[in-house]
Amino acid sequence: MQTISLEMPEDIAEFVRLPPTKARALLIREVVLRLYEQGVITSAQGARLLRSSRLAFEQFLAENKTAIHGSHVDLRRDLTNIRKARSRL
């Protein structure tokens, strides 16, 4: 697996005023969001990078007002699957 690291100068890190783990999580979320918006990664890849489910990733996109990529055929299939899942409840 290839690893990409991001270094932040100490003075900027101090200005951000977040614990390192929170800052890291925020940076990862922002990078994933921008890569998805630009069509560089898929939603499955975005979910994997955030270590979340596909549904959680799509909720993340909605919270950030980012359109989900796909065609109207994909949307119809998703709606059908949602209706089927709801009918089983």
N, C-alpha and C positions, 0 to 999 in steps of 0.2 A: 504494500500500500504506500502510495506517495503521500508525504506529509508536507503541508504548507504552513509555515509559521508567520505570524505577524508580530513585529516588534513595535512598541510604542515608547517614545522617549519619556523618561522619568517625569519631566515637568508637565507633560501633557497628561500622563497617567494620574498624577496628583490633582490636576485641574478637573479631570473627569469625576473624581470623588466617588468612585465605586470600588467595592472590593474586587480584587483581581478576577475571582470566579464570575462575578456578575458582569464585569466589563467584557470578559471573554465570551460569555453567553450572548450578550448584546451584540458584539461584533459579529459573531457567527450568524445570528439571526438576520442581521442587516445584509451580510454578504449573500446568504442564501436567498433572501428576498430579492435582491437586485439581480442575482444570476437567473432566478426564475423569471422575473419580469422581462429580462432581455432574451429569454428563450435559450439560455445556455444550458440549463438543467431542466429535467422533467419534475413533475410533482413527486414521483416515486423517489427520485434522487434527492429532492429537497427534504422529503420526510426522513430519508435515511441519514442525511447530514445533520438534521436536527434530532435524530434518534427519537422520532415520533411515528405515530401511525399516519396513514394517508389521510384519514378523516381529520386528525388533529392538525395536519399540515394545511389542509384546505380551510379549516377554521382559522388558522394563523393567517392565511392569505386574506380571508374575509375581514379579520380584525385590522389588517393593514390596507384594506381597500384595494386589493390586487386581484384582478380578474383571473379566473381559472382558465388555463389554455384548453382548447378542445373545440370540436365541431358541434353543430347542432345534433348530429347523430350520436355523439358521445353524451350530450346532455339528455337526449331522449332515453338512451340506454340507462343512464344513471337514475333518471326519474322512475323508470320502470323498476329498477332494482330496489329503489327506496320504497316504492309502493308495495312490492312483494315482501320486503323485510317488515314493513309496518303491519301487513296483514297477518304475519306469523306471530305478532305480539299478543 
